[in-house]
Amino acid sequence: MSGHSKWATTKHKKAVIDARRGKMFAKLIKNIEVAARTGGGDPDGNPTLFDAIQKAKKSSVPNDNIDRAVKRGSGADAGGADYQNITYEGYGPNGVALLIECLTDNRNRAATEVRTAMTRNGGAMADPGSVAYLFNRKGVVIVPKNDLGEDDVLLAVLDAGAEEVNDLGESFEVVTEATDLIAVRTALVDAGIDYDSADPTFLPTMQVELDAEGARKVFKLIDALEDSDEVQNVYANFDVSDEVMEAVDA
């Protein structure tokens, strides 16, 4: 996962400071609202809400926006939307498999935006189930390195159910079973280790190696999908080497 994870981490950092910041804020706020509606507005009793707030704060979302989202979701304030989770499946350039998670209050609008982004950027929609089997549901915690070594992180999380710790350059990626995500995140906190995000995710069971041209096409498609307000997450089964990443960045 090295190339893919590094790409995702770099992209996240750029997203915090570039023009898409407002769009990212909106998606983080939506996550908070849905988490509060599903599990209540108290982050101490709602781990999903706790992590959604943590991620928003790490991405510099203003506290007022976070508080309002919690109140809307929990029903303390009026105006919350009835969001639904919908997952679309498809293929991108070079046969890369895609899972596209939407959080929307309008299924038709979400379907149209996903289909349009796919067809305009070399992708194709796929039947339900035709792509999902290529991914496993996992939990991923991103831990900034600061002064930490890999052994420090491993010691903190192994007994909590972590499966592996990957070095992403400026941070560590801790992979768990989805059901162990909260336990691993809690173990890090108990060990005094800060984390940037803790999310359920889909990790591919097999990957498509991309050259620079293929990587540019796939990145363009994913950017187009993520540009939609309806799309929360895009998972793909590509891998890119460090050399290819450098060529793309250049």
C-alpha positions in Angstrom: 0.0 0.0 0.0 3.1 2.3 0.2 2.5 4.4 -2.9 -1.2 4.5 -2.5 -1.0 5.5 1.2 1.7 8.1 0.6 -0.4 9.6 -2.2 -3.5 9.7 0.0 -1.6 11.3 2.9 0.1 13.9 0.6 -3.3 14.7 -1.0 -4.9 15.2 2.4 -2.2 17.6 3.5 -2.6 19.6 0.3 -6.4 19.6 0.6 -6.1 21.3 4.0 -4.4 24.4 2.5 -5.7 24.6 -1.1 -8.9 25.9 -2.7 -10.8 22.7 -1.9 -10.6 23.3 1.8 -14.2 24.5 2.0 -15.4 21.3 0.3 -13.4 19.1 2.6 -14.9 21.1 5.6 -18.4 20.4 4.4 -17.7 16.6 4.2 -16.2 16.5 7.7 -19.2 18.5 9.0 -21.6 16.0 7.3 -19.7 13.1 9.0 -20.2 14.8 12.4 -23.9 15.4 11.8 -24.5 11.8 10.8 -22.5 10.4 13.7 -24.4 12.5 16.2 -27.8 11.4 14.7 -26.8 7.7 14.8 -25.2 7.5 18.2 -26.1 10.7 20.1 -24.4 14.0 20.6 -22.1 13.0 23.5 -18.6 12.2 22.0 -17.6 10.4 25.2 -20.4 7.9 24.7 -20.2 7.9 20.9 -16.7 6.8 19.6 -17.7 7.5 15.9 -18.6 11.0 16.8 -15.5 11.4 18.9 -13.3 10.4 15.9 -15.3 12.6 13.4 -14.8 15.6 15.7 -11.1 14.8 16.1 -10.5 14.6 12.4 -12.4 17.9 11.8 -10.3 19.6 14.4 -7.0 18.3 13.0 -8.2 19.7 9.6 -8.8 23.1 11.2 -12.6 23.1 11.0 -13.7 26.0 13.3 -15.2 24.8 16.7 -18.4 26.7 16.1 -19.1 24.7 12.9 -18.4 21.5 14.8 -20.7 22.4 17.7 -23.5 23.3 15.3 -23.2 20.1 13.4 -23.4 18.1 16.6 -26.5 20.0 17.7 -28.2 19.5 14.3 -27.4 15.8 14.2 -28.5 15.2 17.8 -31.7 17.1 17.3 -30.8 19.9 19.7 -31.0 22.4 16.8 -33.4 22.2 13.8 -32.2 21.9 10.2 -30.4 18.6 10.0 -30.8 16.7 6.7 -31.7 13.1 6.4 -28.5 11.7 4.9 -28.3 8.2 3.4 -25.2 6.1 2.8 -25.0 4.8 -0.8 -22.0 2.9 -2.2 -21.4 2.8 -6.0 -19.0 0.4 -7.7 -17.1 1.0 -10.9 -13.9 0.7 -12.9 -11.4 3.5 -13.7 -8.6 3.7 -16.3 -6.3 0.6 -16.5 -9.0 -1.6 -14.9 -8.6 0.0 -11.5 -11.5 -1.0 -9.2 -13.4 1.8 -7.4 -15.8 1.9 -4.4 -17.5 5.2 -4.1 -19.2 6.1 -0.8 -21.8 8.8 -0.9 -23.6 10.5 1.9 -26.6 12.2 0.4 -30.1 13.5 1.0 -31.0 13.0 -2.7 -30.2 9.6 -4.2 -30.9 10.7 -7.8 -28.6 13.7 -7.6 -25.8 11.5 -6.1 -26.2 8.8 -8.8 -26.1 11.5 -11.6 -23.0 13.2 -10.2 -21.1 9.9 -9.8 -22.1 8.7 -13.2 -21.1 12.0 -14.8 -17.7 12.1 -13.2 -17.0 8.5 -14.2 -18.0 8.8 -17.8 -16.2 12.1 -18.4 -12.9 10.7 -16.9 -12.5 7.3 -18.4 -14.5 5.4 -15.8 -17.4 3.0 -16.1 -20.1 2.1 -13.5 -20.3 -1.6 -12.5 -23.0 -3.8 -11.1 -23.4 -4.1 -7.3 -21.0 -6.8 -6.0 -18.8 -6.9 -9.0 -16.1 -4.8 -7.4 -16.7 -5.0 -3.6 -15.2 -8.5 -3.3 -11.8 -7.0 -4.2 -11.8 -5.0 -0.9 -11.8 -5.9 2.8 -13.4 -3.7 5.5 -10.6 -2.5 7.8 -9.8 0.3 10.3 -7.0 2.7 9.7 -5.4 5.1 12.3 -3.0 7.7 11.0 -0.4 8.6 13.6 2.0 11.6 13.0 5.6 10.6 13.7 6.8 13.6 15.7 9.5 11.8 17.8 7.9 8.4 17.6 9.6 5.3 16.3 7.8 2.4 14.8 8.4 0.2 17.9 6.7 2.8 20.1 3.5 2.6 18.0 3.7 -1.2 17.8 4.1 -1.6 21.5 1.0 0.6 22.1 -1.3 -1.1 19.7 -0.4 -4.8 19.3 -2.4 -6.1 22.3 -5.4 -4.0 21.2 -5.7 -5.9 17.9 -3.6 -4.0 15.4 -2.6 -6.1 12.4 0.2 -4.0 11.0 2.0 -0.7 11.2 3.2 1.0 8.0 5.7 3.8 7.7 4.3 6.5 5.4 7.2 8.9 5.7 5.9 11.6 8.0 3.3 9.4 9.7 2.5 5.8 10.6 -0.5 3.9 9.3 -2.0 1.4 11.8 -4.2 -1.2 10.1 -6.8 -3.1 12.2 -9.9 -5.2 11.7 -12.9 -2.7 11.5 -14.2 -4.1 14.8 -10.9 -3.3 16.6 -10.6 0.3 15.4 -11.9 1.9 18.6 -9.8 -0.4 20.8 -6.6 0.5 18.9 -7.4 4.2 18.9 -8.1 4.0 22.7 -4.8 2.1 23.2 -2.9 4.9 21.5 -4.6 7.6 23.6 -3.8 5.6 26.8 -0.2 5.4 25.7 -0.1 9.2 25.3 0.3 9.0 21.5 -1.5 11.6 19.4 -3.4 10.5 16.2 -4.7 12.4 13.2 -7.6 10.2 12.2 -9.2 6.9 12.9 -11.5 5.7 10.1 -13.2 2.6 8.9 -12.0 2.1 5.4 -11.8 -0.4 2.5 -8.4 -1.8 1.7 -7.8 -3.7 -1.6 -6.9 -7.4 -1.6 -5.1 -7.1 -4.9 -3.6 -4.1 -6.6 -3.1 -2.7 -10.1 0.4 -1.3 -10.6 0.2 2.0 -12.5 2.8 3.9 -14.6 2.9 7.7 -14.6 0.3 8.0 -17.4 -2.1 5.6 -15.8 -1.6 7.3 -12.4 -2.5 10.7 -13.8 -5.7 9.3 -15.4 -6.8 7.6 -12.2 -5.9 10.6 -10.0 -7.9 12.8 -12.4 -11.0 10.5 -12.1 -10.7 10.3 -8.3 -10.4 14.1 -8.0 -13.5 14.5 -10.2 -15.4 12.1 -8.0 -14.2 13.8 -4.7 -15.2 17.2 -6.1 -18.8 16.2 -5.8 -20.5 17.2 -2.5 -22.3 13.9 -2.5 -19.2 11.8 -2.4 -17.6 11.2 1.0 -14.9 8.6 0.2 -13.3 6.9 -2.9 -11.4 3.6 -2.5 -9.3 2.2 -5.3 -7.1 -0.8 -5.8 -4.1 0.9 -7.5 -0.5 1.1 -6.4 2.1 3.5 -7.5 5.8 3.3 -6.8 7.7 6.2 -5.3 9.4 6.8 -8.7 6.0 7.0 -10.5 4.7 9.4 -7.7 7.8 11.7 -8.3 7.2 11.7 -12.0 3.5 12.6 -11.5 4.3 15.3 -9.0 6.9 16.8 -11.4 
